[in-house]
Amino acid sequence: MKKLVMMLAVLALAIPAFSLAEENAADVKKEFVVYADKNSRVNHYIPSGWMGDYGDIKMNDQSADNPHSGTTSIQFVYSGKRTQNNGWAGVYWQNPANNWGNKKGGFDLSGMNKLTFWARGAKGGEVLQKVMVGGIKGTYPDSSVVEMGPIELTDTWKEYTVNLSDKDLSYINGGFGWTTTADLNPDGATFYIDDIKFESDSALKPEGKKQEALPLYVYSDRSSARNHYIPSGWMGDYGDIKYDGSSKEDPYLGDTCIKLVYNALKAQGAGWAGIFWQNPANNWGTVDGGFDLSKATKLTFWARGAKGGERIEEFKVGGIMGEFSDSDSAVIGPVILDKEWKQYTIDLKGKDMSYIIGGFCWSANVDNNPEGATFYLDEIKFE
């Protein structure tokens, strides 16, 4: 009898301990930290994946300048000087450090359905082109990629959420990342990021693609957060193209316009060249991006030639093919440009604009521009 009482007493003591362990395990599963504080034991990723114009970035991962919580936040200073001639820069948080998919790492984050982080600008008005979760490729690729942006920062701390519902998070090496461009921040940008973590939120629902309100701009001005597409899809003789998204040479509206110089030297031997504005950048149908532009009945833009007489073979909306293909396409051309600004319209009536990655495109060739062509674009928008 005495032995039975003792066994029951031991069992009674064990039950609360077991329940507490289960409760703690459940709490752990509700969040997974990317960055909390400098040298925190709960940090799981390292901001090691510097991209683009990496020479334009300075990082202080122990800034004590008004952190959101704890004793530190991460300060980034982006100069926008195009040190590596890319026009953009960014940083990935990776596991292990510098892992571009060439070795096993990362974490199984199944059960998480959002990533949250806090950010602020030093002055306000700084623009992040996008933030992303996953997307690293290679021998050991991330199981998913989700992007959000652009984001215009304020000078006070604000929380941002990336919805990850229904995403495969079984292998995530690129825990978090950001990119920005010289066009969006022509004078550079200083900003702070803190408290980055994955969370499980039972109330969060999958984010469907919503119909976008109009007008939706492809390009408004060099640093405008209203720009929704990136001129990243360089085609044909891409070495023959010079792009300036912040030209002040007589813009049609606002402070800047786009200046394009096509020298027709056949750098890649194609005899033609062009640029697609894409969402996200460099998306040739490999990533679920783009916008639902079902409400749009036209795309309008303004254009002029440096001399007049420049011939653009086509201006185009949509037409990108791949795993995630544009729902339709529409074209005008050839177009002979005037020396003065003129508005052009691509008619979208009757077109399926429900999924558009390639927001705008132009192409020109050597045969019709043997001496090259310099031309300008401005105010590109869906209406």
Secondary structure as UniProt FT lines:
FT   HELIX           2..30
FT   STRAND          31..35
FT   TURN            38..39
FT   TURN            41..42
FT   STRAND          46..52
FT   HELIX           54..56
FT   STRAND          57..63
FT   STRAND          73..78
FT   TURN            83..84
FT   STRAND          88..94
FT   TURN            97..98
FT   TURN            110..111
FT   STRAND          114..121
FT   STRAND          127..128
FT   STRAND          130..134
FT   STRAND          145..148
FT   STRAND          151..152
FT   STRAND          158..163
FT   TURN            165..166
FT   STRAND          174..181
FT   TURN            182..184
FT   TURN            186..187
FT   STRAND          189..199
FT   TURN            202..203
FT   STRAND          216..219
FT   TURN            222..223
FT   TURN            225..226
FT   STRAND          230..236
FT   HELIX           238..240
FT   STRAND          241..247
FT   STRAND          257..262
FT   TURN            267..268
FT   STRAND          272..278
FT   TURN            281..282
FT   STRAND          291..292
FT   TURN            294..295
FT   STRAND          298..305
FT   STRAND          311..312
FT   STRAND          314..318
FT   STRAND          329..332
FT   STRAND          335..336
FT   STRAND          342..347
FT   TURN            349..350
FT   STRAND          358..365
FT   TURN            366..368
FT   TURN            370..371
FT   STRAND          373..382
//
